[in-house]
């Protein structure tokens, strides 16, 4: 198996772990008595991302080879996630969790171990590709696309898997199947994390960069990546990364409950529609689009540069939210839902993947892992935390849980989110002007 294939398998499992619960967790939390705290569950991912990716990047730069640290993080993440699954088993199908605080603690520990692995996986891929003589701009996106495929596979699995009355089967679930989104999603995620731990043991070594004997305190602590803020271009890049990161978890947290809420409609045609009863399957179109858009990144980056690519991402978020606000689960409104999912590929990939490549090109080898962790901190940490909590306040102000569904003025919520993305995009166009020549 050649290096690109091995890295593709690594990315497949990496994101399959996340896809098992990220977009469908909200529906389970509502059933388990934690519906009003959905925003906090997604904010936890942001909170731990403020420091964990950076800390693990420091460890990977200074002490432990990145591929080994990737495996260790997944082992711990998997064990804690399996703990969440076991608590669900103890509570039983369709019942509220007994010890909600313990469940939140286990979930927090699992996420704290998982979130750094996204940046670590990038570091491992970039390092091994370069060691094998490959071009990261050309060869990384096709590898990363397998991560999106893995995300989609577990999304579809969870959407179509039904555990009911002690039996397990696959179906395009409808109103007759109550236990479509259960605690079993945490089992799938935890088990795959353990698999990736075992797989990481087979990866080639990514040697820790040797350091000079004379080092500053910042070098010793692995904080050199923060010096990137001294450069105006990089400072603005990271600031707008945080602002755009505020959009990242909004639809992950609320698209599922939003689409599923139509099952509570008094209109039988809406309540029984395919979209309302297969929210995760519908939103998986987003990941299909993501897979296709990743492959376009090398062309767009080389042709237009990082500024235009990120602008495309920012305005795609405007359409992502706007189409949700205008759509409905039946024809012709469902076409807008589908369009929202299609533009997600541009919104997510043209920012996250190209941003990772940009950071890798702009920083020195000795701080590459730390810099990737810093990028992760600004996007999935600072930005996602603030954005998710703010989105939760907006949704809780306009919507309430009624008969197991989160219902209310959803259109207002989506238009508020779209307006924010528009303001960020216009501001970025005015102030961010990177050098046009390569370093």
Order of alpha helices (4+ residues) and beta strands (2+ residues): alpha-alpha-alpha-alpha-alpha-alpha-beta-beta-alpha-alpha-alpha-alpha-alpha-alpha-alpha-alpha-alpha-alpha-alpha-beta-beta-alpha
